[in-house]
Amino acid sequence: MADMDDRKIRQAAAELAAQWQDRANKLLTREEKAIQEQMLKLLTHPSDKVVLTKMIDQCFRSHDNDRVADQVNHLLTDFGVPGFFSRVEKLLIQMFMGLGRHFPDVAVPRMVKQMRQSSSRAIIPGEVEPLHKHLEKRKNQGVRMNINHLGEAVLGEEEAHHRLVTYIQDMADPDVEYISVKISTLYSQISSLAFEHTVDVMVDRLSKLYAVAKQNTFTRRDGTKVPKVVHLDMEEYRDLHITYQAFIRTLDKPEFKDYSAGIVLQAYIPDSHPIQQQLTEWAKKRVAGGGAPVNLRIVKGANMEMEMIESHHFNWPLAPYDNKLDVDANYKRMVRYAMQPENIKAVRLGVASHNLFELAYAHETGKALGVAGQYWFEMLEGMADHVRRAICEMSGEVLLYAPVATNDQFINAIAYLIRRLDENTSPENFLRYSPALKTDSEAWDFLKDSFLESCDRIDTAPFGPKRSMDRATEKFPEDVGAYHSLMFTNEADTDWSLLANVDWAKSIRDKWMMDEGAEPAQVPIVVAGEEIFDRDPREAIDSARYDEKTGQRIVVANYAMATAEDADKAVETAKADPDGWRSKSLDERHAILDKVAHELRKARGDLIGAAAANTGKVFTEADPEISEAVDFAEFYPHSAKLFEALPNVKATPKGVGLVVTPWNFPIAIPCGGIVAALAAGNTVIFKPASAAVVTAWELVQCFYRAGVSKNALQFLPCSGGEVGPRLVNNPDVDFVILTGGTDTGMEMLKQRPDMFLAAETGGKNATIVTAMSDRDQAIKNILHSAFSNCGQKCSATSLVILEKEVYEDELFRKQLADAAKSFKVGSCWQFRNKMGPLIHPPKGDLKKALTTLEPGESWVLQPEQVGNNPYLWTPGIKWGVKPGSYTHMTEFFGPLIGVMEAKDLNHAMELVNQTGYGLTSGLESLDHREQLKWKDGIKAGNLYINKGTTGAIVLRQPFGGMRKSALGAGIKAGSPNYVYQFMDFEDVSWPEAGPVNKETSLLRIAQDWEIDLKWNRFPQKISPDLWKTVRAIKSYVYQYDKEFGREHDYFTLRGQDNLFRYLPKGRVVIRVTPQDSLFETLARVSAAIATRCVPMLSLPPGLDNELTAFLGTRRGQKFCKDVAMAKQTDKDLCAFMPKVQRIRYAGPDRVPMEVFEEAAKTGFYISRTPVSMEGRIELLQYIQEQSISVNYHRYGNLGARAVD
């Protein structure tokens, strides 16, 4: 590296920067001064930026001028008119709010035109005539231009092809010299895991573009002909290695040996400098071999907000530097390295920045190294143009980076505008201080000091990647996890952008992708501590490679199937608990389950491999399952301590639990059920789905290796139609945890109506898209929700309900079809495929749905079988689904979307709720008013706003439905309360009560009774029950105020709200039996009142006891003044059941079989846990849990939250 005096360079750079700034100030035009004054106001009023961002982002989504006018008026009414607007703009806004909003067809087009004109300094009009006029103007000014098309999001391959054609036309256009291209616009199906495939596609498409660029030249103002340049922009961190490899591999092709293309590296990514060094060594060899040099543009990076969002959401280290000082130091380090004489000959340099100190540093470094004229400066079009003019006048050439968008594409420029607004107004950004910046000001001194400080960091700023996850070599300290830290943290998924993890995935494939004729694995059952292989064997095949025509059928494993005798022995062993699992303390159980979490981490690769071989699940879908399984193993025993720690209750296990699980989530769901039951102290019999036995076997071995005995957890694959009912109907099975179809759960209840069943069942999930949505984002979210895991998720979006304007939007329809058609379908062993095989060839409802249309429906995208494999089907989209139709009302569980039209949001919500299911539901809308209305009106357990409807994460979005999507108490998996269901509780002392925020009539009654009890004003016989009731009411009111009456966000992630709340169950019948004590009745009524339910006392005819006597007193009448009462026989109660949401008995022994049988017909849950004084336990019988997940950020921008 050439020697140079860095101290002198710094000093000279500071002096040059001041000269540039002084000259720039003299060059300011009146218009530019006015803009600077506006920017100063914006910077001093952060809330103005919030309003501006919202207006840019929200007000032009709809094509209906009425909707636009309404949204503008709503925002300005709520937030006020931004103070940075000019007097004329404020006057226009006032006129609009006063009169113009009532004439939207006149006012809105003018407003849109004004906004387009205001942004035209930063975004060049893309129509042919104005674009070429601008390019010609800049050419005549001696300014080079680098254009970047902003267009709509590239979601499918048709749009990617269109974008490539546009770029090729640019390279053939004599007025265009230089274009910037993002790889995400060339290929819609970029996959970090399918690294080689993605790079190959990029090389193919870049080759076509480079070939045209190479054939054409650009004529500069002086008549000089120069080669045209294609520059690869850098985007997200995940695309770094793909972009770099695509660039060098394309240029390694012989036909491009003499072509100079360009690439960008971002200094805020610490990986960039090592890649710059690799690029430089590669380019040196290329030049030494007679090849052309390449171009490098060094930028700071403008995607920090989104990188921070990703880091928070995935629990990955932040990829960029976390401070401006290191970014600036790395920038100078990269510039200094690039300017070394031996380097710049091979890699020509564009220094891109608006920071005058950085540009001056580069200028002085170049001068010191003798490479002046071998680099150039780059700036953004429309940003501080007076500075650009000063630099051009004093120091030479500047290349302008110019985003381009047509009027029709202006909505797609919003992301760019918001990112630039964030970047340019960040506290440490040079442009933030640019308005009215003087070299004798405090602001200038601050910028200069920051510059000099970063110079001191050049050699010490961290070097190399901050993300280092390597699944092949990672080690897990023994003290990691909630058992040791007393805190729960979600497990991180695999970061596929790291090449080491791609190699790890290949090693999994090498191990688990069996050759034809290979010896299958042998999977036993485990009963009474023994592995038993000699049972009826079944074959598990690799469905991804099945060929119906040739008969190719690769057997992955042979697995044993349990007999009825095995089932009986398993229950007998579980009841006996010979290894004493139920007698262990919670701390002892937690210590073992902590080891289970460690074993799951270590087995991640084998679990992914087993899921792929056994169920055809693609790696990117299987990997999050292991993370979720680890989360369950960490969280459930941790959450059980909440109940175990209650000093006033004694918690005991229920006994024997049967866990019955599906094939679609063969790792996470079984693990969750098993861990929950074990954490509560129960012994467990695990019956996996027959289609996922191999994966289940890999899972249970993690438990066995961790120290869970083969008596405490028995593994019992068996026939669901023959042996399964034997397990379910065994009276020694105390509870069943089921995840499966609604029909399966209903059949279980039919067989054993009094069974305690905790079941998450099916869903007919819908996403509503309103005219106020980001439609590109909506399509992306819908397709992931609908087609990930082939749509074989109970949470998958099956219906898409479009507001009329969106339904009639041909572009939306075209983009949706293009994006879905572009999904790659095939073997899970080929990483480029997003969809693998179905678990079975389609039959029944799914086969009918995939192959037939109902009246009024048409195919936007018709699904097809892929080749000779009946397990492989492409996605399908039906348009024109009618209300109440088969497609509307039926769960299909496959890769199919039904699209419906709704008049408005209210109508759309009616269509969603009409299905009777209530698992997940999605809304795509940027209008906060619509979001509030939707949250209050949709009947579903998991709500998602502006994000996909799948992928719930433990505690972040506890998962479970309502209505037909849940059987049992409706307590969500992954919630703080899930384990509670599998424990019994007994009051042993008075419950805790504390201060509350609001007095209630119920609390006043308790206080009055307490005084009367102290003065012996109640009959002595009922006083003990009333004391218990008083203490219970205080606990109920306290716990409602503390837990049940508020929303909880356990993680407060950046850019995303994850709210967990409790809804009142509704109308609750308090069923009284002769055995019920006065306390048991009054406490249940009090709990219903405390939780805002509507209670009704149901009394058997002829009841005459302490309760009825008390209810007849003045105090009893006051207590029950808002409580309906009815005298009902058991038969009457059964007939009344459809009119209420819950029936609460005082204990399981009080419920007549007649009532159980009637409830089983519809899956109605009879609450019958013993009545507790402890509000944290009792109130769970009267609520419905709901999770709401909202992406509130916009391209990383946090809006008002950032100001707060």
Buried (B, 14 or more C-beta within 10 A) or exposed (E): EBEBEBEEBBEBBBEBBBBBBEBBBEBBEEEBBEBBBBBBBBBEBEEBBBBBBBBBBBBBBBEBBEBBBBBBBBBBEEBEBBBBBEEEBBEBBEEBBEEBBEEBEEBBEEBBEEBBEEBBBBBBBBBEEBBBBBBEEBBEEEBBBBBBBBBBBBBBBBBBBBBBEBBBEBBEBEBBBBBBBBBBBBBBBBBBBBBEBBBBBBBEBBBBBBBBBBEBBBEEEEEEEEBBBBBBBBBBBBBBBBBBBBBBBBBEBEEBEEBBBBBBBBBBBBBBBEBBEEBBEBBBEBBEEEBBBBBBBBBBBBBBBBBBBBBBBBBBBBBBBBEBBBBBBBBBBBBBBBBBEEBBBBBBBBBBBBBBBBBBBBBBBBBBBEBEEBBBBBBBBBBBBBBBBBBBEEBEBBBBBBBBBBEEBBBBBBBBBBBBBBBBBEEBBBBBBBBBBEBEEEBBEEBBEBBBEBBEBBEEBEEEBBBEBBBEEBEEEEEBBBBEEEEBBBBEBBBBBBBBBBEBBBEBBEEBBBEEEEEBBEBBBBBBEEBBEEBEBBEBBBBBBBEBEEEBBBBBBBBBBBBBEBBBBBBBBBBEBEBEBBEBEBEEBBBBBBBBBBBBBBBBBBBBBBBBBBBBBBBBBBBBBBBBBBBBBBBBBBBBBEBBEBEBBBBEBBBBBBBBBBBBBBBBBBBBBBBBBBBBBBBBBBBBBBBBBBBBBBBBBBBBBBEBBBBBBBBBBBBBEEBBBBBBEBEEBBBBBBBBBBEBBBBBBEEBBBBBBBBBBBBBBBBBBBBBBBBBBBBBBBBBBBBBBBBBBBBBBBBBBBBBBBBEBEEBBBBBBBBBBBBBBBBBBBBBBBBBBBBBBBEEBBBBBBEEBBEEBEEBBBBBBBEEBBBBBBBBBBBBBBEEBBBBBBBBBBBBBBBBBBEEBEBBBBBBBBBEBBBBBBBBBBBBBBBEBBBEBBBBBBBBBBBBBBBBBBBBBBBBBBBBBBBBBBBBBBBBBBBBBBBBBEBEEBBBBEEBEEEBEBBEBBBBBBEBBEEEEBEEEBBEBBBBBBBBBBBBBBBBBBBBBEEBBBBEBBBBBBBBBBBBBEBBBBBBBEEBBBBBBBBBBBBBBBBBBBBBBBBBEEEEEBBBBBBEEEBBEEBBEEBEBEEBEBEEBBEBBEEBBBBBBBBBEBBBEBBBBBBBEEBBBBBBBBBBBBBBBBBBBBBBBBBBBBBBBBBBBBBBEBEE
